Structure formats: structure tokens, C-alpha cells
């Protein structure tokens, strides 16, 4: 299976996404806090994509997005958040925005498409 980092603090949302992504052939590395996501990004674990909720409990998800762009250049970054929130500008990178509420199956299709084409 292909690893996807899922930085999402809400347990129920995370559980639904882990199941949906698993059915789509992805293994989720779960990070309910920003610090846990940063730890994964700094590790040598292979990641095909990074999914980040901007509303993490310990830090803004924008810090995770910035770290993902820095530590994992070329890896697709998907921001899942309320439509009133915006992703940071990433030099040389692109953040794909999926506003909440979203359909988990649609999110899986987006992840699969981005991974298949190799990122942004």
C-alpha cells in the first residue's frame, strides 16, 4: 500500500477517511496533532500525499503545509478545511484545496489522481 499522511484532529472524520483511503489502496499514517504530522514529515517514511486540516489543535495546519513543501517537495499536499480558510503560498509548490464538507470518496479520487500524475 501507498502511504498518505492524514493530519486531522477530529476522530470521526479521521476514521472515515482512513477507511475510505484504505479501500482506495492507501495506508494512512494518522496525525491528530500538528506536531505528530511534523514528526512524520521529518522522518524517512515514504509518503505519496499529505492531507492536512487547517484547524489542528496545537498549531495552524499552515505550518504542516509549509513543512510538507519543505521536507517533501513534489509530494501532493491537499488542504481540507472550511472554505473561509486559505492555504499558504508555497514557493514552487501547489496546495490542492478541498473545502469541507466533502465526500470521502471524492477526496480519495483526488488523492489517487494527484498520486498517479506525480504531484502538483
PyMOL commands that set and color helices and strands:
alter all, ss='L'
color gray80, all
select helices_A, chain A and resi 11-23+34-42+61-71+104-116
alter helices_A, ss='H'
color red, helices_A
select strands_A, chain A and resi 2-7+26-31+49-53+76-82+95-100
alter strands_A, ss='S'
color yellow, strands_A
deselect
rebuild
show_as cartoon
